[in-house]
Amino acid sequence: MNAVATRENNGPHPFRDLEKILDALSAVDDSREFSRRCRAAGVKPLFHPFWEQLPFVNIFYSITPDVLHQLYQGVVKHLISWVQAAYGAEEIDARCSRMPPNHNLRHFGKGISKMSRVTGGEHQDICRILLGLVAGMPLTGGVSPLRLVQATRALLDFLYLAQYPVHTSHTLDLLDDARNRFHANKNVFRDLGIRSHFKLPKLHSFDHYRLSIELFGTTDNYDTQFSERLHIDFAKEAFRATNKKHEFSQMTVWLERREKIHRHTAYIQSRIDKGSLISSREPVVRPAKPRLSHVQLTRHPSVKGLEFEDAMVQYGATFFRDALTRFVAQTRHPDFTAAQVEHASAGIFFSFRKIAAFHKVKFWIEDESGLTIDDTNGPTDVAHAHPSRLGKHDKTIPGRFDTVLVKRSTDDGEQRSGVHRYQVAQLRLVFQLPEEAKNDLFPGHPSPPEYLAYIEHFTPFPRLPDPATGLYQSTYYVAAT
């Protein structure tokens, strides 16, 4: 790999010319000439380095990108401290605590400013909410926060683009664009008095990501996150399983036993998949929980008899009765217009006053081609809808009503694509009607609905995202269905 990187494929800071350096090292017998040539080549005078006689090695390419230490534990760590200095740690912590919990999203109830020994995983969790924390937050002194938001977005874009498992010329161009956008807006931290310079080696490494990906493949080939993960599995957990005395022999035995258990589990699973372990004396495993398409709920409801009034007050389903009558009318008459449905709903009455409520629903996501993600390892997402309750020591646990994406109606005939096919809604109640009431409400219907959900819509996504954050903004308003 003796090719010399150029400014075009390696940003403004190309790698050193290997041939020029090898020529300088060859003058080692003349001390003065040796020092002069090394100084001209930009390297220290090294006496026969180990890589000098390796014909297929360019030592200056040996430091490959490291997402964990260069990005998460490096530049991202700096960015978080800069953001806290710009807005104040108290305000950032307050925004973190006010953010509602969500599935696969860590909730920092006590904020992030007082965290110590922050791990790469914790920095990764902070990155998921960082742009949302700074969006729309004004800076002190009337300074425009636009450049700060754009710098934060650019660095996060670079972070996620650098971790793509597959790259094309287009994605690498996007990587370079994100780097350039960060450098174009980073001086906002200097103007705010937070930084006096940006001479950070880990920030300088941004210039070499594209070339390293083109030469050595995607960053998951040489990222230390994976080796450190193995260190946790094979060293830290093994040490915790010992009595801390003569630990090496105990760790070895522990690892051997784990490997045997894994091999035995894989063998049993392969036999089960082939059907060779099922006999007449062995019970056939059946699903323990009801499944509705790609949705899974508990066998028994969380609340068996929830009255309408409690649903309105405790769950916030303010227009529950009206929304349910409109749904029944629309199901009975799918060809009715909105006005006709509203008129028909006025003649619907309920012979029951209680419903069964579920506080959690699990579901599997479908990709763009309509194929469901493999659900053998468990559900991919969970939505909660439960009111506040008393926990241990009579401590009040606040209610949780998650936001979800629902498909927008196509009654208006408008063709939508991408994110505009969906609308944000807040899940207030997941419930089930009494069995005896289904025949009365849906007479002659071939398949009356098994489960229903009461949701409150947000405003539809605007046509274009916010130019500063690149995010689509939606506002909450009460339009229940």
Residue pairs with C-beta under 8 A, 6 or more apart in sequence:
1 56
1 57
1 58
1 61
1 215
2 18
2 19
2 58
3 58
4 14
4 15
4 17
4 18
4 19
5 14
5 15
5 211
6 14
7 14
9 210
9 211
9 214
10 207
10 208
10 210
10 211
11 176
11 179
11 206
11 207
11 208
11 210
12 207
13 204
13 207
13 208
15 58
15 60
15 61
15 208
15 211
16 41
16 42
16 43
16 60
17 41
18 58
18 59
18 60
20 41
21 38
21 41
21 43
22 52
23 37
23 41
24 34
24 37
24 38
24 40
24 41
24 43
25 34
25 38
25 46
25 48
25 49
25 52
27 33
27 34
27 37
28 34
28 47
28 48
34 45
35 45
38 44
38 45
38 46
39 45
49 59
51 57
51 59
61 212
61 215
63 205
63 208
64 212
64 216
64 219
64 222
65 162
65 205
65 208
65 209
65 212
65 213
65 219
65 222
65 223
66 222
66 223
66 224
67 159
67 162
67 163
67 219
67 223
67 225
68 120
68 223
68 224
68 225
68 228
69 120
69 202
69 224
70 202
70 205
71 158
71 159
71 162
71 202
72 120
72 123
72 124
72 127
72 159
73 120
73 123
74 200
74 202
74 203
75 155
75 200
75 202
75 203
75 206
76 123
76 126
76 127
76 155
76 159
77 118
77 123
78 200
78 203
79 130
79 152
79 155
80 112
80 123
80 126
80 130
82 189
82 194
82 195
83 92
83 130
83 133
83 134
83 148
83 152
84 92
84 112
84 113
85 192
85 194
86 139
86 148
86 189
86 192
86 194
87 134
87 137
87 139
89 111
89 113
90 113
91 137
92 111
92 112
92 113
92 133
93 108
93 110
93 111
93 112
93 113
93 114
94 111
95 133
95 137
96 108
96 109
96 111
96 112
96 129
96 133
97 108
97 109
97 110
97 111
99 107
99 108
99 129
99 132
100 107
100 400
100 402
100 403
101 107
101 400
102 402
102 403
103 381
103 382
103 383
103 384
103 402
104 381
105 125
105 128
105 129
106 122
106 125
106 128
108 125
108 126
108 129
112 126
115 122
120 225
120 228
127 156
127 159
130 152
130 156
131 149
131 152
131 153
131 156
131 469
131 471
132 471
134 145
134 148
134 149
134 152
135 149
135 466
135 468
135 469
135 471
137 145
138 145
139 145
139 148
139 192
143 191
143 192
146 468
147 185
147 187
147 188
148 185
148 188
148 189
148 192
149 468
149 469
150 181
150 185
150 468
151 181
151 182
151 185
151 186
151 188
151 189
153 181
153 468
153 469
153 470
154 178
154 179
154 181
154 182
154 185
155 178
155 182
157 174
157 178
157 181
157 470
158 175
158 178
158 179
158 182
158 206
158 209
161 171
161 174
161 175
161 178
162 175
162 209
162 219
163 219
163 220
164 171
164 218
165 218
165 220
166 218
167 213
167 218
172 210
172 213
172 214
175 209
175 210
175 213
176 210
179 206
179 207
179 209
182 206
186 198
189 195
190 196
190 197
190 198
209 219
212 219
213 219
216 222
220 226
234 255
235 251
238 251
238 254
238 255
239 247
239 251
241 250
241 251
241 254
242 250
242 251
242 254
243 250
268 277
271 277
272 278
278 284
288 299
289 296
289 297
289 298
289 299
290 296
290 297
290 299
292 450
292 451
294 363
294 364
294 365
294 366
294 372
294 375
295 361
295 362
295 363
295 364
295 451
296 361
296 362
296 363
296 379
297 358
297 360
297 361
297 362
297 430
297 451
298 358
298 360
301 356
301 357
301 358
301 432
302 357
302 358
302 359
302 360
302 386
303 356
303 357
303 359
304 356
305 354
305 355
305 356
306 354
306 355
306 356
306 357
306 431
307 353
307 354
308 320
308 321
308 353
308 354
308 355
311 317
311 320
311 355
311 357
311 429
311 431
311 454
312 318
312 320
312 321
314 387
315 357
315 385
315 387
315 401
315 428
315 429
315 454
316 401
316 428
316 456
317 323
317 428
317 429
317 454
317 480
318 478
318 480
319 478
319 480
320 429
320 454
320 480
321 350
322 345
322 480
323 454
323 480
323 481
324 350
324 452
324 454
325 345
325 346
325 348
326 341
326 342
326 345
326 481
327 452
327 481
328 345
328 348
328 441
328 442
329 336
329 341
329 342
329 344
329 345
329 348
330 336
330 341
331 442
331 445
331 449
332 344
332 442
332 445
333 340
333 341
333 344
336 344
348 441
350 437
350 441
351 437
351 440
352 433
352 434
352 436
352 437
354 434
355 431
355 432
355 433
355 434
356 431
356 432
356 434
357 429
357 430
357 431
357 432
358 385
358 430
358 431
358 432
358 451
359 384
359 385
359 386
359 430
360 382
360 383
360 384
360 385
360 386
361 382
361 383
361 385
361 427
361 430
361 451
361 453
362 379
362 381
362 382
363 379
363 380
363 381
363 382
363 383
364 372
364 373
364 375
364 379
364 380
364 381
365 372
365 373
365 380
365 381
366 372
366 373
367 373
373 380
383 402
383 404
383 427
384 400
384 401
384 402
384 427
385 400
385 401
385 402
385 427
385 428
385 429
385 430
385 453
386 399
386 400
386 401
387 399
388 396
388 397
388 398
388 399
389 396
389 397
389 399
390 396
390 397
391 397
401 426
401 427
401 428
402 426
402 427
403 424
403 425
403 426
403 427
403 458
404 424
404 425
404 426
404 427
404 455
405 422
405 423
405 424
405 425
406 422
406 423
406 425
406 455
406 457
407 421
407 422
407 423
408 416
408 420
408 421
408 422
408 423
408 460
410 416
419 461
419 472
420 460
420 461
420 463
422 461
423 457
423 458
423 460
423 461
423 474
424 457
424 458
424 461
424 474
425 455
425 456
425 457
425 458
426 455
426 456
426 458
426 476
427 453
427 454
427 455
428 454
428 455
428 456
428 480
429 453
429 454
430 451
430 452
430 453
430 454
431 451
431 452
431 453
431 454
432 450
432 451
432 452
433 441
433 449
433 452
438 448
439 448
441 448
442 448
442 449
454 480
454 481
455 480
455 481
456 476
456 478
456 479
456 480
457 477
457 479
457 480
457 481
458 474
458 475
458 476
458 477
459 474
459 475
459 476
459 477
460 474
461 472
461 474
462 472
462 473
465 471
465 472
465 473
466 472
466 473
